Amino acid sequence: MSAFHDLTLKALNGEDLPLAPFKGQVVLVVNVASKCGLTPQYASLEKLHQQFKGQGFNVLGLPCNQFAGQEPGSEKDIQDFCSLNYGVSFPLGAKLEVNGPQRHALYRLLAGEGAEFPGDITWNFEKFLVGKDGRVLARFAPRTAPDDPTVVQAIEKALA
């Protein structure tokens, strides 16, 4: 298994969220926030999730409050917001840090030293496309919409 698939996160409900079940699937990992100008991307992320989930694709949303405090709520607040406003059905992790000394192990793998696409996360809704084998295939800037043709084409190529 890859280092990606070896990790276990916490879900919003406090339960373990192992990444091992994603082995053999394509995953779009996104640091999300409820009070950001980019928050409407949740709608496109859910649409992508629905469009490709039958082909072995998942979106994984990871709330982060490191950018202007735009994810201040509790785990329940986040879950309720995502469900009520965007009908989110893809997995959501508990809040974590994506930059700095407390950077979560997943983000050390995705963007840390020695990563395929290294460098600090610049803002909410930065996206990493992880292939079936756990390798990071692409990184997309926060303002790149989830339904942007470059993102969709990268997903389709990874699923092929």
Secondary structure as UniProt FT lines:
FT   HELIX           3..6
FT   STRAND          8..11
FT   TURN            12..13
FT   STRAND          16..18
FT   HELIX           20..22
FT   TURN            23..24
FT   STRAND          26..32
FT   TURN            37..40
FT   HELIX           41..52
FT   HELIX           53..55
FT   STRAND          57..63
FT   TURN            66..69
FT   HELIX           75..86
FT   STRAND          92..93
FT   TURN            101..102
FT   HELIX           105..111
FT   TURN            113..114
FT   TURN            124..125
FT   STRAND          127..130
FT   TURN            132..133
FT   STRAND          136..140
FT   TURN            142..143
FT   TURN            146..147
FT   HELIX           149..159
//
